[in-house]
Amino acid sequence: MERKTKIIEVDQLTKVYAAKGNEVLALDRVSFDVFEQEFFCIVGPSGCGKTTLLKILAGLLPRTSGKVLLRGETVEGPQENIGMVFQSPVLLKWRTALRNVLLPIEVQKLDMATYRQHAFSLFDLIGLKGFEDKFPRELSGGMQQRVAIGRALIYNPALLLMDEPFGALDAITREEMSHELLRIWDKTRKTLIFITHNITEAVFLGDRVAVLTPRPGRIARIINIDLPRPRTADIKLTQRFSELSKEIYDLISSMCRDKADQNQAFIGEP
């Protein structure tokens, strides 16, 4: 992949949670860069700090130490130039799909007439043209998540953050949404940071995949996904896809075994 302008720079990022007199090291000296128009995936075992990392990048959670830069500017709080999609669509059930997409425009008190027309264009992009007046209860899980993606794109952010956006969907819908997300990304070429527990999903979607260690989360390895684009389902049948998936699986499995051995040594043999 041709390297472009850095949009996100993370340097020695550390996060410590303090509660009831105890400190938990969630992230430990995490460093990486993400480039403009890159599809950057992050995988790792449960509890390794993936969601914490994404919230810090979005400015929703303060860091303990280290640096996070968005286009060269320090991220100190919520950023208007960042869109975020969560595992749950988090749609307001009393608002139509269109009004859910337009919610950030209302909150930021931007010109509604201008963005309303843009919203209709987004419904075509996300494959929901004709569903603008439907309420969340009238939409499937996958359709609701498409609305959430549209809402994140409505004010044309420079960076899109996605935290396990398909984790609550059934396997077939999840597969469909992965292909839909690639189609949307190919149209918009937004810089995208995507968190997932699913290794094959990360390999299918990403330009690079960052693998985090068990807690405290550190960068174990960043793997270049040297698969051609555009990607179709057939690419999952190739030897290179299998090799990349196995490399990530073996790395995570090895780290988890090492962590389990360390824990056992700490508590002693039964």
N, C-alpha and C positions, 0 to 999 in steps of 0.2 A: 504494500500500500504506500502511495506517495505521501510523504509527510507534509502536513500543512501547518497553518498557524495554530499555536497552542491556544485552546479556549479555557481549559482548566489546568491549573498547576497545584499539585498537592505535595507538600514538602515536610517530612518528619511530623506528620499529623498524629497527635496522641489525644486520647479521650479517657478520662478517669471519672467514673461515677462514684459519688459519695453518698451513703445512706446509712443512718443510724450508727454513725461512727466507723463504718467499714468503707473501704475503698475497693472498687473493682476496676481493673485496667481493661477497658473494652477494645481500644485500638492503640497500637504501639508503633510509633515512628513510621507511619505509612507514607510512602512517596510514589507518585506516578503522575504522568501528564496525559491529557486527552486532547486530541487534535480536532480542528474544525471539520465537520461532516463525518466524523468517525462514529461507528457503532461499537461502543466499548462495553463489554459484559463483565460482570463481577460474580464469581461463584465462591462457595466455601461452605463448610459444615454449619449446622444450626448453632446460633449463639456466637458466631465469630465476629459480629459487629458490622455486617453488611448494611443493615437498615440504619444503624447509628452513623455510618460513614455517609450514606446518602442524605440523611437529615442535616449533617454538618455541611455538606456541599451545597444544599439548598438554603443554608442560613437559618434553618429552623432549630438548630441545636448548637450551643457554643462549644468550641473546641477547648481542650485544656492547654495544649501547646502546639507549635507547628504553624504552618501557613496553608491557607487555601486562597488561591487567586482565580478570579473569573475575568478573563481578558485583561489580566495584569492588575486588577483591582482587588483588594482584600475583601473577602466575604465576611461581613460582620453581623448580618441579619438577613431577613427574608428578601429575596431578590425578584424584582419585577421581570427580569430577563430570563427567568428559569420557570419552566412548566414542570409539574410533577403529577405522576399517575401512581396511585397506590394499588395494593392487592384488591381492595374493595373499591368499586366505582365511586362510592360516597356521593350518590346523587340525592338531591332533595326530592322526596316522593311527591310533593304537591306542585312541583314545577315540571313543565313539559321538557322534552329532550332539548329543544331549542333554547328554552330559558335556562336550563342547566348549563349549556355550553356558554351562554352569555353572562353567567353569574360573575366571573372575574371582571367583566367590563362594568357591571353595575357597582361592584365593590370598589373598583379603582376610579369610578366616576368618569369614564371615558365616553367618547361620542357614540351613543348607542346606534344611531342610524348607519354610521360607517361600518361598525362591527357586525351589525345584523346581516348586512349583505355578505360579509366575509363568512359569517356562520353558515349561511346557506351553501356557500362554496365548500366549506369544510364537511358538511353532511354528504356531499357528493364524494369528497375525498375518502371519508371513512366508511363509505358503502352504506349509508343510511338515508339516502335521498328519499323523501316521501314519508319519513318517520319523525319529522321535526315536531309535530304536535302530539306525539305519543308520550304518555307518562311512563316512568320507570317500571311500574307494575305490568305494563303492556309490552315490555321488551325482555328478551332473553338475557342471560348473564353475559354472553359475548357481545350482544348489542349494547348493553349498559356500559361495558368496558370501552366500546368504541366511542360512546358519548363522552366518557371520561377523557379519552385521548383527544377528542375534539375540543373539550374544555381547556385542556392543557395547551393546545395549539392556537387558541383563539386570538391571543395578543402577539402571536408570532415571536415566541421566545427564542433566544440564541441557543439555549440548552434545554433538553428534555431529559428528566430523570424518571425512571420507572422502577418501582419496587415490587417485584414479584407480581406483575400486573395480571398474569394468567393463572396464578397459583390456586385460585378458588374455582376454576373452571374444570369441567370434565375433560378427559383426554382428547376426545375428538374435537371439541370446541377449542381447546388449547392449541391443538395442531393448526386448526383453521386460523386462529388469531395470530399465530406466529407468521404465517404466510401473509396475512393482511397487514401486519405491522411492517414487514419487509417492503410490501407494496407502498405503504404510506411513507416510509422512510426514503424509499427510492424516489418518490415524487417530491418530497420536501427537502431531503438531505440535511435534516436537522442533526446537530451533534447530539448523540443519545447515549446515556449511561443506563445500563439495564442490569438489574439484580435478579438472579434466579438461583434456585437449588438444582435446576435441571441441566445436567451437563450437555446433553445432546442439543437442547434448546440454545444454550450459549454458543456452541460450535456452529450451529445452523445460522444464527443471527449475526454473530459478532465479526468485527475486523480483528479484534484482539480480545483475549479473555484473561482477566486478572484473577488469580487464585489466592484466596485468603487462608491463613492458617487458623486452626482452632484458637479460641480466645486465650490470650489477647490477639486480636486480628493483626496480622502482619502480611505484607505481600510476599507470598512464597515464590511465585513466578508469574510473569506476564507472557502469555503464549500468543504468537502471531498465527492467525487463522488464514492460512494461505490457500483458501478455496476460491474459485472464480465466482464472480457475480455477473448477472443475476443468478440467484440460487433457487432451485426448485427441489421438490421432494426427492428426486432421483439422486441428488448429491449425497443423501444419507446412506446410499447403497455403495458408495465408493470406498476404496481402501483408505484413502487419505482421511476421509471423515472418521472412519473407525479408528485410525491411528491417533488422531487428535483427541477424540473422545476418551480413548484408553489412556493417553498420557495424562489427561486431567483427572480421570477416575483413579488411576494408580497413585498420583500425587496426593490427592485428598485422602485416599485409603491409608497410605503410608503415614501421613501426618496424624490421622485419627488413631492409628495403632500406637504410634509413638506417644501420643498424649495419654492414651489409656494405660500404657506401661508406666508412664511417669506418675499417674494418679495411683496406680496399684503399689508402686514403690513407696509413695508417700504414706499411704494408709497401712501398708504392711500386708503380708500374705494372710489370708483367712486361716 
